[in-house]
């Protein structure tokens, strides 16, 4: 009997109770296939809540690919080809290549599929494309059905997605306010009095983030407004490390796709109160963004700074009017005695380093000489030394064989040695100049450092993956993706 692995996959938890793709139905179909082709199922792999477009991230599928490489395993049995995969991009077809490399056969109720043959490769690629197409068509049909229900004023989603204090009766297609809605009405009243989120959230016993969403939701003034949707592009799908669905990123709808339906004849909050709350929230949001912009300028280098003693991120204090950088390990008392450093003084030193020192040719030349960047020159020196030894041996052999005299041999050895030393010095100087040019080209974005905006400076440091090691208002080292630049002796 052929030994095979049984594959069972459901892409949603709700599919466990559907008749066609339920786990008992798949298992019964696989057992009939095994009896029909004389197969022995030695192991069953179940993938639950795993999308067909994300099977390659599921640990169970990775384990299956490892098992089919074993000589005693002949293939995989599944109730349908779509249980194996529903590709969403061309990189998913690597799964078929894994079956081809391991000589594994896919056993289906309609017959075995051998990817090692020309017909099997063709049929497998076509069936995979059809499975992916079916997945896309199914998603579009589900989306269209939900959109029609939303435009009709109904709720097609689960009850957990309903706003706070709002209920929906599916049998009568009716919206209603729950007893929790009293807190919502009280939240609007308290916010108009305090004009702050924290005291209102504390008094009502709800999260601050929940309060913000609650005050913006127009359903409390009687209107169901849907101005966002999930991004349908393949790149927007978020998959966990085990292949399970997480979510898709939200995106704003186009103006013609915005849904606005009146669902309450007697709203919880009148239009005037709702408009006043929105104006206050808009002003608070604007003030917060302005304050955040000013604070961002004051902590320009925070995300790039590291303590030179313990290689730990530096944090900032909230002291006013000055901000200090400090080592987290010192704050946590983890054997680091790094001192506090004033933000303005340290930022000025870092700006001076990037604006003047790091792009000067003398600094780069000294950096190359100190760190011996010219490894190529060192390898050329070893090659020169071997060539010298080879020529020296040839000259000595000519003396032993009586071809040249002692004086001629000494002269030839002296000339050869001087030539090799001159070649080595020339090559070292050339490599040193090349290293300086490489460094200047690599650090050229810092040439206009003084004229850059704070955001542009951050973008440059992020693009180079910079980490700045500081200690006692000194730039000790700058680590990038390619170089380590020491600056403690020159800053």
Phi, psi and omega in degrees: 000144178281133181266128186225166175254134178269131180246125176232127181221134171234134185273350176219152177297329181291341181287349178293344179249358177281145186290324188284314186249019179291157182297315177299322179295316178297319181294319179295320178296318179295325179293321178294320178296320180296319179291325182292327184249010177066049183254149176245114179278114182261344180200146179243130177244119181251126176248106184252134182060039178241123181289150177293342177271358182229024183293332182291346178264355182278131178302326180296320178291322177296323176293323178297318180295329176287324182291321184289350175283343180287141184298329184281351179264126184260343180170197183228141177246133180216157183281342182198152182296327181293342176290337178282315183192153168227084190298139177250346178209168186291336180293341179290341182288356176297339177296320177293325178295326177296320176295321181294317183292328182266003179057032180272144181252137176265115181265120178240163179302328180275355178142162179285153180232110182260112182283356178277349179260162179297318179293321180295320178296318180294310182296320180297316179295321180293316181292326176295318178296320178295320179296319177294321178295319178298322178297316178296318179295320179297317180296321179293320179294318179297318179297316180297320179294318179293322180297320179297322177292320179297317181292337176274003179084017180257172182242106183273349184271181178287162183293338182292341181272359179289149177296163181297128177079014181237136177236166180216130179259109183291327183295320181254002180051054186231135174268148178206157177269136178271171178302336179293345182295341176298324178294325180295313179298321178292327179296318178296319180293315181292325181292323176295332180276314184272329185054039179208145184281320190297310180295326178293315180296322180292320182289324182270348179073034177236162182290149180296321179295322177296322180296319180297314178295324181296316183288340180268344186285123183281357180293338180282349171254013171102358185245136173264108184244123178239104182246008178229160175209166177282139180292120183277356183291150181300327182289341182276350181287122179262122181240137178286173183295340179261014175085003182271155182294140169249283179192173171246148180294145178278147176220152180286141176283155172290156184305324182284346180262357180290131181258128178221109184230136176278123185242350179231127175282327178244091184290163181284325183232138179285164185296323181295314178297317180297319180294321178298318179296320180294322178295318179296317180295323178295318177295319178296319179295321180293317178295323180295318180295322177294317178294321179294323178295318178294321181289326178298322178294330182278344177237055186299315188258009189301315184290348181255353187274139176228148175287130182288342182274320185233005177059039180251149178300147174266141176250172180240148175273165178258020181292141179242142004273356183258152176243136181246142170270139178214154180281134180294324180295327176292319179297326179271003179059051180248056171059048173222126183250027179297137183280161173290145181230128180295139185296314184295322180291316182290320177298322178295320179293319179292318177299320178296321180295312181289326186281331186235310190288315193288339182258000179284142182293325180296319179297316180294322178295317178296323179297318180294317182293320183290320186266356178055059182290339186278072175295331180296322177297325178292322178292324176296325179296319178295322177295319178298320180296319178294321177295322178298317180295323179295313178295323179298320178295320179296319180294319179295323177296323178294328177289320180295323181278000176080017181282317181238154178278175180296317182296318179295322178295317179297319180296315180296319178295321179295316178296317181297319180294318179295322178295318180292323178294319179294319178296321180294318179295319179296317181294322180294317178296320180295315180294325178295317178296321178296322180294322177297318179296319179297316179295318179296320178293321182290324183260013181299330178302339181277359184297322180256032187301319186293332183266000183276152174282161179304322180293321178294323177297318178297319181297321179295313181296324178291320181295329179268359181055051185279143165230129186253116179267122185233157177197126177054049178062030178233143173275107184275322180197151175235118180258128175238184180291348185232326186231159167244117185252112178272133183227010187293330183274352189234000182258000000 
